[in-house]
């Protein structure tokens, strides 16, 4: 399993969002899925930064 740091997740969120924007005029279903994963990565990165977690493998006690 890959355990990326928060800033990598944030960057990936932006990449997925941009991909969704490019897909939207042509393929609504694909754009929606990309947008879903963009939000997931973004929320996960916010949570990690607020709780001082280094990677997705870290746990908050």
C-alpha positions as CSV (number, residue, x, y, z in Angstrom):
1,X,0.0,0.0,0.0
2,X,1.2,3.5,-0.8
3,X,1.1,6.0,2.0
4,X,1.5,9.5,0.6
5,X,2.2,12.6,2.6
6,X,-0.4,15.3,2.9
7,X,1.1,17.7,0.4
8,X,1.3,15.0,-2.2
9,X,-2.5,14.3,-1.7
10,X,-3.2,18.0,-2.1
11,X,-1.2,18.2,-5.3
12,X,-3.0,15.1,-6.6
13,X,-6.4,16.6,-5.7
14,X,-5.6,19.6,-7.9
15,X,-4.5,17.4,-10.7
16,X,-7.7,15.4,-10.5
17,X,-9.8,18.5,-10.4
18,X,-8.1,19.9,-13.5
19,X,-8.6,16.6,-15.3
20,X,-12.3,16.7,-14.4
21,X,-12.6,20.1,-15.8
22,X,-11.1,19.0,-19.1
23,X,-13.4,15.9,-19.3
24,X,-16.6,17.7,-18.3
25,X,-17.8,18.8,-21.8
26,X,-17.2,15.4,-23.3
27,X,-17.8,12.7,-20.6
28,X,-19.9,13.7,-17.6
29,X,-19.6,10.3,-15.8
30,X,-15.8,10.4,-16.1
31,X,-15.6,14.0,-14.9
32,X,-17.9,13.2,-11.9
33,X,-15.6,10.3,-10.9
34,X,-12.5,12.4,-11.2
35,X,-14.1,15.1,-9.1
36,X,-15.1,12.6,-6.4
37,X,-11.5,11.4,-6.1
38,X,-10.3,15.0,-6.1
39,X,-12.5,15.8,-3.1
40,X,-11.4,12.7,-1.3
41,X,-7.7,13.5,-1.7
42,X,-8.3,17.1,-0.7
43,X,-10.3,16.3,2.4
44,X,-7.7,13.7,3.4
45,X,-4.9,16.2,3.1
46,X,-6.7,18.8,5.2
47,X,-7.3,16.2,7.9
48,X,-3.7,15.1,7.9
49,X,-2.4,18.7,8.0
50,X,-4.7,19.6,10.9
51,X,-3.7,16.5,12.9
52,X,0.0,16.7,12.2
53,X,0.1,13.3,10.4
54,X,3.0,12.6,8.1
55,X,1.4,9.9,5.9
56,X,-1.9,8.1,5.5
57,X,-0.4,5.3,7.5
58,X,-0.1,7.5,10.7
59,X,-2.8,7.2,13.3
60,X,-4.1,9.9,15.6
61,X,-4.5,8.7,19.2
